[in-house]
Amino acid sequence: MTTSRGPGHNSGQAGSHSQSEAAYLRAQRVVPGGSMRAASWFKPHPPYAARGEGCWLIDVDGRRMLDCANNFFSLIHGHAFPPVLDAIQNTMSKGTAFGLPTEAEILLAEALAARNPQLEQTRFCNSGTEAVLAAVKGARGLTSRERIAKFEGCYHGAYDWVEVSLDPSPANWNDADGNPASIAYNQGAPASVLTETVVLPFADAQRCADILRREGPTLAAIILDPHPSRAGAVPISSDVVEVIQAACRRDGIMLIVDEVISFRLSHAGASPVFKLKPDLVTTAKIIGGGLPIGAVSGSAERMSVFNHANGKPRVSTGGTFSANPLSMAAGLASLAHYDEAAVSRLNALGDELRAKTRAGLSASGVQAYLSGMGSLFRLHLGTKQVVDYRSAYADEQTAENLRSIHRGMLDEGIILTPNCSGALSTPMTAQEVDLLATTLVRVVARVVGTAAAR
Ligand SMILES: Cc1ncc(COP(=O)(O)O)c(C=O)c1O
């Protein structure tokens, strides 16, 4: 693996007349917006990927870039990790999917349960969105209630109920009582979505407690990502955790902990880190080793809501490619190599990245902050302390600066997500972390200016 080589400048950047531009022009004819995923699109167009090697991605123009987006944090071992490729190849040669169960699904469910007893039983599906959808349905089935609560600005997949108040602005984010308003994300979403989704403030324990005292008895579930990337990439406070757990106990609400990204924070996932006692846990991304996956897990008692063995299940889940053997085998290989030692090493590298970047920003008098935890990070501009979606909210000028930084990093050969967040992967070393930190400080200083220049 060639992890130590820096970004290559051996061919043209994704500019005019590049292969990427040609691909984008073709795509516009057959794909709305010229790209399959809004989240991975940015102006004028993204570079098109050709292949990956460890933490490096090579685009169709031959540019070699340090990949800190890792297909939205799903590739914990980077690209083309040999043990995952071997597992896929071995499995693939025997067939790719069957209308019968395979042993591979038992092995991956056992691997999750071995890491955290809270994941005693599991149902696999093909994405985090599907996992969240199943968990919400499960919670409704367990409680015979329809409404759910979620935290403002947090992403849980592309499903109308959990997309409520995903991107409110200062113009619409308060309701008449000063609580977070329920704002629809998609045009045409049923109006009932808004009354059926209660929005909670991520960093205000008192307000959460007040809202939950009023709404709690009607709620099937509270869905919570304890370290939500879209809402700032900051950890939930222990005060809010206490309020949530108390409301769940008092009113019989199911707590769904969405660990689709945050599972990577410890060997046992995110819930133990934040002392959360979930009824259901959703995972995806790294548990699939780079192949499509999602999972809903919980105690045998909670998961019995999906049990079909005695006739019609209380709540149905399923899917033609659910628990397909390729995703199972890739996930198993990926998790086996993300052992305690690998988790600790990667989390320590993340600490190093944040320390180096913060020191560099402060030494050059740049008003910016790198938030995050473990191997996850996100850049914020300005001096506001980031504690939730609202404090992380970028006004128009800030959003424009973040776009320029994202673009500037790409020009320097480093891929971040378009909102300037990222994740480390196990092929990275102190060398890549140093490259990332120094490049980030330089690009941010160039875009927003240093104290000396102000
Ligand atoms: C916390 C969280 N939940 C759910 C999802 C949806 O997962 P997927 O993209 O696999 O549908 C995501 C995706 O980024 C996520 O970050």
The ligand as an SDF file (V2000), in Angstrom:
LIG
                    3D

 16 16  0  0  0  0  0  0  0  0999 V2000
  -26.5200    9.4040   11.5420 C   0  0  0  0  0  0  0  0  0  0  0  0
  -26.9850    8.8880   10.2090 C   0  0  0  0  0  0  0  0  0  0  0  0
  -28.0940    8.1410   10.1390 N   0  0  0  0  0  0  0  0  0  0  0  0
  -28.5370    7.6270    8.9690 C   0  0  0  0  0  0  0  0  0  0  0  0
  -27.8600    7.8750    7.8010 C   0  0  0  0  0  0  0  0  0  0  0  0
  -28.3590    7.2930    6.5020 C   0  0  0  0  0  0  0  0  0  0  0  0
  -27.4810    6.2750    6.0810 O   0  0  0  0  0  0  0  0  0  0  0  0
  -27.4280    5.8400    4.5540 P   0  0  0  0  0  0  0  0  0  0  0  0
  -26.7670    6.9550    3.8030 O   0  0  0  0  0  0  0  0  0  0  0  0
  -26.6420    4.5670    4.5570 O   0  0  0  0  0  0  0  0  0  0  0  0
  -28.8400    5.6430    4.1190 O   0  0  0  0  0  0  0  0  0  0  0  0
  -26.6940    8.6490    7.8160 C   0  0  0  0  0  0  0  0  0  0  0  0
  -25.9530    8.9280    6.5780 C   0  0  0  0  0  0  0  0  0  0  0  0
  -25.0050    9.6720    6.5220 O   0  0  0  0  0  0  0  0  0  0  0  0
  -26.2510    9.1790    9.0510 C   0  0  0  0  0  0  0  0  0  0  0  0
  -25.1640    9.9520    9.1230 O   0  0  0  0  0  0  0  0  0  0  0  0
  1  2  1  0
  2  3  1  0
  2 15  2  0
  3  4  2  0
  4  5  1  0
  5  6  1  0
  5 12  2  0
  6  7  1  0
  7  8  1  0
  8  9  2  0
  8 10  1  0
  8 11  1  0
 12 13  1  0
 12 15  1  0
 13 14  2  0
 15 16  1  0
M  END
$$$$
